Amino acid sequence: MRMNYLYDFYQMLLTEKQRSYMSLYYLDDYSLGEIAEEYEVSRQAVYDNIKRTEAMLEEYEAKLMLLNKFQKRQQLIEQLKECADSHTLPLVLALEELE
């Protein structure tokens, strides 16, 4: 899941080949062998490319922290929803009593 998020955030920083391999492997659930067959390369070449690309995505995240910031925003949104729900519930109950 983490790699899917990293790919979403940083895919434009990758080469076309890297994007293609990552998309096939992570999004389309292709096996290393299927990707190798598609590109007429060895499974090892596909594996090495994917591992290098994963490392690059982790480096981008360490520097730019887009995923980290996204996750923090998601947590804040969830907290705001909970807070809103807890504050509106008493109001809804009070309004129902007036009817």
C-alpha positions, 0 to 999 in steps of 0.5 A, a space after each residue: 500500500 505504501 508503495 502505491 501511495 509513493 508511486 501516486 505522489 512521485 510518478 512524474 519524477 520517474 522515467 517512462 520505463 520505471 513508471 511502466 514497470 511500477 504500474 504493471 507490477 503494483 497497479 495491474 498485478 503483473 508478475 516479474 515474469 509477465 513484465 519480463 516477457 512484455 519487455 523482452 528482458 530477464 526477470 532479474 532485470 525487471 526485479 532490479 529495476 523495480 527495486 531501484 525505483 522503490 529506493 528512489 521513491 523512498 528517497 523522494 519521500 525522505 526529502 519531500 515528505 508528501 506522503 507523510 504530510 498527506 497522512 497527517 492531513 487525513 488524520 486531522 480531517 478524521 479528527 475534525 469529523 469526529 469533533 463535528 459529530 460529537 458536537 452536532 449530536 447533542 444539537 440534533 437531539 435537542 432539536 428533536 426534543 423541540 419538535 
